[in-house]
Amino acid sequence: MRTTTPNSPHISGRWRRVSSAAAATAALLLAGIGTAVHANAAAPATPTPDTKAVAAQVAKAHVRYEKACAATPKKGHAACDALRVTGGTTAFMEKQAALKGVTPKAVTPDAAASDPTGYGPSDLQSAYGLTDAAASSGSGRTVAIVDAYDDPNAEADLATYRSYYGLSACTTANGCFRKVGQTGSTTSLPSADSGWAGEISLDVDMVSAACPNCSILLVEAKSASDANLGTAVNEAVKLGAKYVSNSYGGSESSSDTTYDSSYYNHPGVAITASAGDSGYGAEYPAASKYVTAVGGTALSTSSDSRGWTESVWKTSSTEGTGSGCSADDAKPSWQTDTGCTKRMIADVSAVADPATGVSVYDTYGADGTGWNTYGGTSASSPLVAAVYALAGTPGSSDYPAQYPYKAAGTSALNDVTSGSNGTCSTSYFCTAGSGYDGPTGWGTPEGVSAFTG
């Protein structure tokens, strides 16, 4: 079934202007600082243009996008949190064009792109201090991706992504890649779905980008019901995965505590969940006390020593990273903020803004046009799951969601201190600041030490 919503006035009906991302990039270029490029990108053939002209071009970055899955899932079901860019120019595209002294070509809806238009592995590894760990760690560790429905082209598309970026092959034949249904069968798979196929491509590409030596287990639930997705999580753990990413969510309900104990209570396994893409407000399973809830940021280059800067991702009052105080789930013992008596979302964060989005290769269905740029907290959840994998095997009785709390306030996390995702009565629920806040948690990875026991 087709799950995109092309007529939504909030998604595909108007342009999104890059604000904090473009401004930060423009400031960087005015200072004459270079930027990270994809491993395969050719060096500029001409001298760097005048910095003022470059900054003016980068400031023109703008995108529009659509939800890959149904915007509002019915009760007891979830939607994926993937957003596909369908028009405009990303900050990455504007930056590369400016450095080459050319005019960027805009993204064209449903048209194949010959080259990536978003961040790739070298960018993400640089942004999050993962370059050394990605080169040396991850072998023998399996990251599981749990999604609904089947992506028939998952393995082939993954091969294209990894080949383009010079990553080693990850295939069924060499034991690196495995795809199963929610019962563990490799032959009895669910029906295919175009929207969820894009989500699957995003997820496996993000694991590859952050942890290229990791193995990937794709577990496909037969539907997007909470019960089937939860069953797929259990199967992923049963099959040995110590890191499980869930890039989906739905509204909270009184059943969540039951789902917690039935599907997400797995000591010794790092389970991540997207915080959501609808701005301020809690989403499940991110609200589960047993998972690491992952919020979203806008990621841009910077002239500081890190070379990157981040702010809370917010496009509009209804579009941006999720966060908030759960109405149903109990607060885990390691979460000590005082404004929320129950579970607070999020714990950590990573890139999610479509305007500063990531490159994905997907060829299945109406949305499968080859190279695309994706955003949403569907990008940040698998990326953080891969960081856990780089960090090592969790303690057998640990809930790894607590690991970043032990590193709170240290250089192991990039504290995100600007931006908000909505309006709330308790400021830190929706507004970034020094230390912990709802939209970005304790911040974004800076290496792997905040994600180890």
Disulfide bonds with the S-S distance in Angstrom:
Cys69-Cys80 2.04
Cys170-Cys176 1.96
Cys211-Cys214 2.05
Cys325-Cys340 2.08
Cys424-Cys430 2.09
